[in-house]
Amino acid sequence: MLLSAAKLIGAGLATIGLAGAGVGIGNVFGSLVLGVSRNPNEKDELFRLAILGFALTEAIALFALMMAFLILFTF
């Protein structure tokens, strides 16, 4: 009973990283829009960097989700 409650609390705390990743992805693409509006000639380079930032931020979200699932479904 106590272990089950602790697992649920731990998994819930592990998913806090998903909210941070959502904020990070919004920040990446918001900065992309601002950068392209200031310098439209650099659109391709800025988009390439935004996709890299998106991928790295999304990787953190997947790690947080993986940790939540590991906490829930082990032992």
C-alpha positions, 0 to 999 in steps of 0.5 A: 500500500505504501509502496504503491502510493510512493510510486504514484507520487514519484511518477507524478513528480517525474512528469513535472519535467514534461511541463518544463519541456512544453515551456522550452518548446514554446520558447524555441518556436517563439524565438524562431518567429521573432528571429525570422521577423527581424531577419527574414534572409536567415529563415533557413538557418534559423529554422535549422537551429530551431529544429535542433533546439526542438529535438533536444528539448523533446529528448528531455521530455522523453527522458522524464516520461521514461522515468515516470514509466520506470517508476510506475512499472518496476517492482 
